[in-house]
Amino acid sequence: MKRLAIFIFVATFFFAFFSSKPSFARTCGETGCAEYGCTGGYVCNGGNDTCGSRYNECTGATNTTCQTNTGWDTTSPCNTANECTGSGTRTATWTPGTCSTNCGNSNTRTDVCTCSSNNTCPITCAGPVKACTATNVVACACVDGIPQAPTITSITPICSVNGSTTINWTFGSTTGCGNAWGYVCSARSNTFYIMDGAATIASGIAAGTSPYSRSVTLTAGAHTIKVCADNGPLSNCSAVTNVNTSIDTTAPNPPSGGTVTFAANPSCTDQYIPTYTWNAVAADNGCSGMNATPYHAQGSTAIGFSPLIWADAWQAGTSKTAAASYAPGTSLYFKVRSRDAFDTRSLFTPAITATVPSPVPYSVIHIEGPFTEKVSGVCYSNITLDKNSFTFAPTTNPSTGVTTVCHAQSNTRYECDITIDNSQGLCTVPTTTLTLNAAYPGYSEAIWRAGNACGNSAVDITATAGDLVDRSNIPLFLTYSGGSGTTGWFKLSQTSFSSRENGRQNYIPNTMSTFDASGDDSVAVGVGKFFLAGTNPGTIVQNSPIVIGPSSTAYSANNWYTSSYSHTDDITYQKYIDYIKARKDSTALTSVPVSAASFPTNGIYTISQDVTLDPTWFDGKNIVLVLQGTRATFTSNFVPTGGSVAILASDISIDPAVTQINAILIAKNVSTGDNSLGNGLKIKGNLISESALQLDRKQTDDRKPSLLVIFDVQTYINVLPYLSTSIYDWRQIQ
Amino acid sequence: MTNQIQNPNNKNKQGQVLLIAIMLLATVVTVVMTIAFNSTTETQVAKLEEDSQKALAAAEAGIDSVIKQSVGTNIPISTLGDFSTQGISGNAKVLAVNKTTFVTPLLQKDEQYTFYLSDYPSFANPWTGNLELYLLSEVGQCPSIEVLVVTGLSTQARYAYNTCTATINYATLASNVPTQIEDVTFQWKIPVSLSITNGTVAFVKVYGGRTKLGFRDEGGVNNLPTQGKTVDSEARTESGVVKKVQLFQSYPQIPSSFMMTSF
């Protein structure tokens, strides 16, 4: 029993021992895998047992071929005694390692293994040959082989900015076990390294797919470069390639000879487009050579070069033209720099300044001509106006840069100067159309007429600077309107005048004509061509000026007039009636006179009825007829023969048909008749109205006054005893 | 016993009474005489005043009586009304004054004076000579004048003058030469006398300020035409009160407003 117990104990021990394989955590005291015959370079996996001692476990014990240290075959023969339980058999398949193919063996082999027994792997290595050294262990193994030599294909560049050089090479196939890298039976590490002479300048370059490239830094000078392939145990190098490298960190010179030229903008000829030109840089100062776009030019309207006048970019050409045009006088600034192939840049050249030039000024367009007056549809030349009374407001189209000055050159001519200023860069054009817009008091229009002909329509003048058209005799046609155009103008002769209307407008045409051919009127210069004509004109009494128009520079030959003068009547129509009653001998008419018999003698006659006057009643008599509060009416011309008459009435009404009255007319209100017949009215004697007279008449011929009042002193002398008062001066002497 | 004994103070009292009586009497006499004197004086003054009024009234009546008479008429005042019974004497005469000078009445602004350069109403005897014309007779006034001289039948000549204010533009500036014409001192005169040949009439219109006008023959030799009637009337009362009045009535004057064209 004791032996049996010992046997059971020993058997249990061995059973426990073998049944524990493989176990990564060995028990203390285990010695490793030597029992598997893993010797002679076979790889073992190792670890520490529970006692901390190192153990080795052969992982390739059952491999039949060369085995890298990639671990166990996934399917392997039973390699441990206890992989089979019991004593049976099993079928195991051996799968060679990857090298096996290259060794010429089949991929797999299946056989029957006997459990608890070692089984023989019958695989034969065709070579390289390594004899198997143990049972159940593949005898064949690999022999380390030398890799192929790489081939340097290029080393570039040999010129760089920092010595960085790229070495390019090719290398053989990397597939299979017996490839360009050679056989490696131990741990494989395929890398390249590069040598410059004896110095390794790059290493650990991982194997990949050919071709290969590696950038290295080379100092300037000669180099012997080779690339080596290293599979760990062995290496093989390419042939040496000799290179002589350079390093270029020097900028090229800045371009020289910067100049600026200007070209007129075709669409805006008084602005200019600048072009900046410089000399090409002949060569780089280093090995790199000039850049393909070696120039960087900047232009600006500001010395600080902001904003720029063109796109900021490097370019190949040696000139740069601005995108826009600039006005004359504009200062422009330019500079340029260069660069080499390595973008090493020179400094900018010092800025140069260019001023946009001024174009040749356009010549002034001059227009001038005489004044021509159009009165009642007829034009009259050689007129003299008041040059200071003209108003010119010329306009031009286009107006940009155009200045037009028109004025009366003299009292007989006007002139216009059109200056088209192309020096301001305003894109002015040399051709413009001038609209005169002239005005002259008392005239409805002052215009140019087509063809310079009186009857033609108004025109503007289109002119181009520099053309040779003669514009020295273009009449300015003024059409007389008399202010309102619906009433005529009045004229006085040999009298003084007190205007009852402030600011009365009585425009007189320049081309005057006598009222009629009687000789009562004159248009002689210096005598009759006045508002108040005659060789002995009196004073114009006015509060605010009578506007007679600029055709007359004076009211009269004497040109006596008051300013802001308030005139006081020393007697009125009504007061005179009272005076007659008190102090004058008079004859009261009780009925409307029907014949001269009503006025038998000279004297004062009074009547309180309206009277239509007949001049024949007064022939040969000096009569003052006073209508007390009633109306005196003239229906026909009133020219008594050989008599002098003064009519005083509340109202005096004159028919438009009446053209002449020889009498002194005194009334509170006077109506001269309308313009329906186009007649004028001549009053030879005098006209006194206590209210402002509205002259409604208008002669057909505007050159003639529509009302002419001639002061006749003889009439006054003739009626002096009746149309008068007396002054008394009483004094007590003692 | 009582009567025998006289109080010496009694005699003194009697003297005092007498003195007082005399003084009272003197006072009464003085008052009465003063009253009587004053009454007489007032009576005399009243009489003089009455006579003065009578004389003035008589003189004015004389003017009224002859104002419409022709030159040379001389009417005794005593023939007028009851003046003869009142003992008033004197004459009213119509004169035609011919002098080398003439001063107009005061002319207001914008008034006109018709100055005759010939006889009125015949316009005969036209005056020829150089006529001085003076104006600005009142301090503070700045009159201007316009003169229309008619010679012959109807020949006209106009002149205009300013004084201290240029009321009429372009008029001639008169000369500041203070001159006394008759009893009026004029400050300005026209710078050049008006040369008149066969004058008929002149019209002088005043602008700006009032003034009298003074006319004088430049040489002081030729009388100017008569400008109207002058009536001198003198009345004297019995008491010796004398009143003398003079009225000048101009020849017809054409008002400025009837001569200046206006509308």
Interface residues (C-beta under 8 A of the other chain):
Chain A: L492 Q494 T495 S496 F497 S498 S499 R500 N536 P537 G538 T539 V541 N558 N559 W560 Y561 T562 S563 Y565 H567 T568 D569 D570 I571 T572 Y576 A646 I664 I666 V670 N686 L687 I688 S689 E690 S691 A692 L693 V709 F711 D712 V713 Q714 Y716 I717 L720 P721 L723 S724 T725 S726 I727 Y728 D729 W730 R731 Q732 I733 Q734
Chain B: L56 T104 P105 Q108 K109 D110 E111 Q112 Y113 T114 P121 F123 E146 L148 V150 L153 S154 Q156 A157 R158 A160 T167 I168 N169 Y170 A171 T200 V201 K205 Y207 G228 D232 E234 V242 K243 K244 V245 Q246 L247 F248 Q249 S250 Y251 P252 Q253 I254 P255 S256 S257 F258 M259 M260 T261 S262 F263
